[in-house]
Amino acid sequence: MRTNIFRYIRYALLLTLVAYLLAVIIPRSYDVPQMHKRNGTQYWDLQTGSTIAYTLVPAKGPKKPFPIIYLQGGPGGFISNRNIEMLSPLSEDGYDIYLYDQIGSGLSDRLPNIKDYTADRHKIDLEEIIQKIDATKVILIGQSWGASLAALFIADNPQKVERVVFTGPGSILPMREELISAIPPDSLNLRKPPYSNVEANDKSANIRMEVVSFWANAFGHKLASDKEADDFQTYRNHELNKATVCDTSNALKAEGGGGFYAQVMTAGSFNEIKDPRPRLIGSKIPVLIMKGQCDNQPWGFANEYLELFPNHTLKIVPNAGHSISVEQPELYLKIIREFLNQEF
């Protein structure tokens, strides 16, 4: 009897192991929207080896001297038609507006060596893009990780930046862990979003992609194709979008274009970054910091921007989450416009 029980246990363990291995090894497919080419897409071939897709919204009327460059969140985020439509009205004020897919996302190339996806690579790409457009200075609008990227760029190129808009800013990198628990002033009336990134990641997780992510970080190799990995990113973004709003019924439906390996590997490089804070502190660059009332990023992250950039304006946007423009599009644009037209 005991022999039979042990035999059944061994069979059960063997079947469990086989099922686990199959779940890890067999590629998965996801019923998600696919990426589509944007109208008017152009490409830069950079000396870094990056081929970058971008959209230019040209200025209307008398042109302002400094163009706007929009830096999307992520890492591994991408430019959507909605991003272009949201910022296009600023072209009526005389601004050329550039929106580009960072390497590894959207319509930009995927890198064969995923170890090349680093925060520093993104910063160097941005430096070369500004050379490509022959701008003496630029205005940066950085969303979430895009704000972190903007800060890295400013640390090395302060003379190239006219002013900056940080929206839902992610951490200055490398992140200071103690800022996660910083308590915001009651006067700001901030509140937690109804859905968190942790819940979104847990709901969308599967064994195969957990192993794929581990393998990428540990060994720098792909266990899944870019197509499979990016489709998973779109699948996960469907859940993550719910964490970027005050009311989950307002969450955007996920679109194709997210870059899985760009996200995983770039985030994995954050602790390798040379601390930019000594080169940022006391910066005279005019800065607008916009934070949604239900932003899922810790208050301590935004507060550090206030500390480093004394020439700042802080705007808390009511009834908006991490993606401010989703729930407050008119107010989002109005605040940015007023800042750009302000004399300093």
N, C-alpha and C positions, 0 to 999 in steps of 0.2 A: 504493500500500500504506500509506504513512505517512498519507495523507489519510483512509483508512478507519479507521485506528487512532485518529486524533484525533476522528473522527466518533463512534466507539464510546465514547471517553472522555467526550465531551460528552453523549451520550445517558445514560451511566451516572451522570454528575454530575447531570444534570437529573432522572433518575428518583430518585436519592438525595434531592435537594432536595424533590421532590414528596412522597416517602414521609415525609420529616421534617416537612414542613408539615402533611400529613394527620394524622400522629401528634400534632402539637401542637394542631391546630384541632378535630379530631373529639372530641366528649365521650366519655368512657369510662364503663363501668358496672362495678360490682364485686359479686361474689356474697358479700355480707356480711350479718350480722344487722342488723335495723333497730331503731330506738329504740322502746321501749314505755313507755307512761305508767305511773308507779309508783303503787301503791295509796296513797291518802292525800295525793297531791300537792296542794300549795297554791301560791299565787302572791303575790308582792309586786310592786306597781307603784311603782317608785322615781322620785324627782324627777330623777334623772340621765337618765331615759328608758329605763332597763333594766326589763324584765319578767323576774323571777327566779322559777324554780320551786324549791320547797323541800319538805322533809319534816320534820315535828316529831315526835320521839319524846318524849312527855310523861313527866315525872318520876312515879315511883311512891312512895307513902308521903310522909313529910315532905319538902318540897321544899327543896333547897339554894338559897342566895340568888343564885348566879351560874350562868347556863346555859352549856352547851358549844356552840361553833360549830366544825364540821369544815370545813376548807379542803382541797379535793382538789388533786391534782397536775395537771400539764399544762405550760403553760397549755392550755386547751381540753379539760381532763379533765371528768369528769361523775360524778354520784353514781349508784352501782349499788345494786341490792338487797343485794348482799353488804356494801357499806359500811354500810348501815343495820343489817343483822343483826349485823355485827361490833361496832358501838358501842352497840347497843340495851341490852345488859346494864348499862351505866352509868346508865341511867334508874332501875334498881332501887336505886341509891345516892342517889336524890333529885335527879338532874340532868335538866332539860329539855335535849334534844339537837337542834340544828338542823343539817341537812345540805342544802346548796343547790348547784344547778348555776350556776356562774359564767356571766356573760353570754356568749352565743355558743356554749354547750355544753349538752348534755343537753336537757332540756325547756324551758330558758330561751330567750328570743328570740334570733334572729340579727339583727345590726345591718345596716341597709342601707348605711351608710358604714363600710367596714372600717377606715378610719383611726381610728375611735373605739375600737377595741380597743387599749387601752394598760394598762400596769401601774397607772398612776395611776387609770384608770377603775375597775379592779377594787378598788383601795383605797377609793375614794370610795363605791362600791357597798356595801362592807363597813361603812363608817362609817354609811351610811344604814340598813342592815339592823339594826344594833345600836340605832339610834334607833327603828326600827319595832317591835322586840320589847321596847322600854322597859327595857333592862337597864342598870343603873348600871355593872356590870363584867361581863366575860365570861371564859370559859376557852377558849382557842384550841387546836385540834389541827390542825397544818399538815403535810401530806404533800408532800415534794419542793418543787415550785413553791409549794404552799400554805404551806410554811415561809417561803419568800421573801416571799410576800404578807403573812403574819403579821408579819414583821419590819418591812415598810414601814408597816403599820398601827400597830404599837407605837411606831415613831419619832415619829409625829404624835399618838398617843393613849395614852400610857403609863398615864394615870389610868383608862383604860377596861378594863385587862387585869388579871385576878386572878392567873393563871398560864398557862403555855404549854407545850404538848408539840410538839416538832419531831421528825418522823419522816423518816428518809432526807432530811435537809434539803438543798435546793438552795442555790445561792450567795446570800449577801447581795448585793443589787443596788445599783449596777452591779457586775458581777463583777470581781474582781481576778485577772488572768490567772496571776499567779505562784502562786496557791493550787492550781492544777491539778496542779502537780508536787510539792506538799508530800508528804514521806514520813511515813507514820504510825509511831508507836512500835511496835517488834516485840512489845511486851507485849500489844497489842490483838489480835494474831493475825488481822488483816484479810487477805482474799484477793480476787483478781479474780474477777468472775463469769465463767462459761464462755462467755457471749455478750454482745456489746457493742451499745450504741445505734448505733454507726457501722455495724456489720454489718447490723443491723435496717433502718436507713435505706437502705443500699445495696441490700439484697435487695428492698425494697418499692418502690424508686424507679422512675419512668417519665418519659419526656421531657415529656409534657403537664403533669404536676403539677410538674415542675421549673420549667417556664415559668410556670405559674400562680402558683407561689410567688414567683418573681422579679418578675413583673408586679405582684403584690400589694404587695410591699415597695418596688418602685421607683416605682409610680404610684398605689398605693392603690385599685386597681380589681379587680373579679372577672372573670377569664376563664372560670371554671367556676362553676356554680350552687352554692349552699350544699349542696344534696342530693348532687351529685357529689363536691364537695370533702370533705364529712363522711363519705361512704362510703369515700373513699380513706383518710381518717384512721382509720376502723375497720380497713380492710385493713392499714394500716401498724402499728396498735396490736397486731395479731395477732403481728407480729414483735417489736415493742418489748417486749411482755409477757415474752418469753423472756430479755430482758436484765435483768429485775427480780427474778430468782430465782437461788438457788445451784444448783438442779437444773432444767434446762429442761423436764424432764418434768412439773414442777409448775406450769408457766406457765398462767395463766388464758387461756381462749379469749376473744377480743375480743368486746365487746358494742357495739351501736350507741349513739351518744351523743356521741362526740368531736367537737369543733369545730375544723375545719381553720383557718379564717381567724382565729379567736380565738387559736389557737396561734401561727400565723405572725406576725401583727401584734403581739400582745402581746410575744412574744420580741424582735421588731424594735424595741420601745420601751425595752428594758432599759437601753441606754446613755444614754438621755435622762433617766433618773431622777436627781433630786437625791440625792446620797449621804446615806443615813440614819445612817451610822456615828457621826458626832459626837453624834447624839441618842440613840444606843443604848448607847454605851460606859458601863460601870459601872451599867447598869440593875439595880434591886433586885428586879425581877419574878422569882419562882421559875420555873425553866426545866428541863424534862426534854428531853434530846437522845437519841434512839434511832437507832442505826445498825446495819443488818444487817451481818453478817460479810462478806457478798459484795456490799455496796452498790456500785452502779456510779457513784455520785457521789464525786468526789475527797475524800480525807480533809481536805484543806485547807479545804473548805467548812464541814464540821462543826466543825473546830477554831476557825474564826473566830467561830462562835456561842459557843463556850466562852470565848473571849477577851473578847467583848463583854458577855456575861451572866455575871457572877461568881457569882451565886446559882444554880448549875447542878448537875444530876445527869446523868452520862453513862452510858448502858447500851448495850453492844455485844451484839447478839442473835445467838447462834451459829446457823449453818446457816440463815440467812435472807438474802435479797437486799434490793434497794431497796424492794420491797413486803413489809415485814416480816410483815404479817398473813397473807400467802398461805401461807408455810411454817411460821410459828410463831404461829398465831392465839391460842392459850391464853396463851402467854408475853407476847405483845403486849398483850393485855387486862390481864393480871396486873400488868405493869410500870406501865401507865397508871393502873390503879386504885390501886396503892400510892402513886404520886406524888400523885394527887388527894386521898388520905386523909392525906397527910403534913402535919404542922403546921410552919409556917414563922414 
